[in-house]
Amino acid sequence: MTHRQEPNDPNVPNEAAAQPEQGASPKKKKEKKTYPWWVEMPIIILVTMLVLGAFNNFVGRMYLIPSESMEPTLHGCVGCTPDRIFVNKLAYRGDKMPDPGDVVVFVGTESWNEEYTSRRSTNGVVRGLQNLGATIGIVAPDENTLVKRVIATGGQTVQCQEGDPGIMVNGKKVDDSYTMNPPVNPIDPTTGSKECQGDYFGPVTVPDDAVWVMGDNRTNSLDSRAHMGDEHQGTIPVENIVGEVESILLPFSRIGGVDSLPIQG
């Protein structure tokens, strides 16, 4: 029995609709415009540099630990592989202030910078390239950046005098279990004590919007105690703080977080 094709039979394809009309040409796909590599590559490099520059200047960047002042928390010594740390520049944006126990990177005030010498070349072209490298994070910034732990904040009084059981903030001993022990350098008993982990100092009342900072390697750290004669009494203005140290990135054997400790209980 022969099946008769109905005009609108859904079981039979409509050949007229399935095939293009005679003489009509099919639509061409719109070709994606391409550029030669020597045009694309500079654009890619420029965009990458802009992204890196924005991240390093506003979000966070990596710093190298140059000294032993924060041992044993952070490694940095002659002959060893120094830690490379990540610093969060967003940590203290807005109304957020540093807390006692935070590890921070900051730019030194005038008295902290007396022995600092610029790392930049005297050649204008080379210096420009160095500054560009610093912007995108492959060259160190040309500023005296330091890393210490916050011990006291604005309005608090810090000291360590003869007879004190340790470093005191508002009359209470702060925790020192994280510090370098035994001390690296000897302590003169006529000017300090093992409880103070160095020379006696204070009392100093920290100005508002400032912090008192010390290295965890107390007998081998030029920190707030060493600058008490300056206009800030050794304290660091909060506006000088670059950010909070959040982690160790390198070497791989040292990867991990850097905790803010509840040193005031």
Buried (B, 14 or more C-beta within 10 A) or exposed (E): EEEEEEEEEEEEEEEEEEEEEEEEEEEEEEEEEEEEEEEEEEEEEEEEBEEBBEBBBEEBBBBEBBBBBBBEBBBBBEEEEBBBBBBBBEBBEEEEBBBBBBBBBBBBBEBBEEEEEEEBEEEEEEBEEBEEEBBBBEBBBBBBBBBBBBBBBBEBBBBBBEEBEBBBBEEEBBBBEBBBBEBBEEBEEEEBBBBBBBBBBBEBBBBEEBBBBBBBBBBBBBBBBBBBEBEBBBBBBBEBBBBBBBBBBBEEEBEEEBBBBEBBE
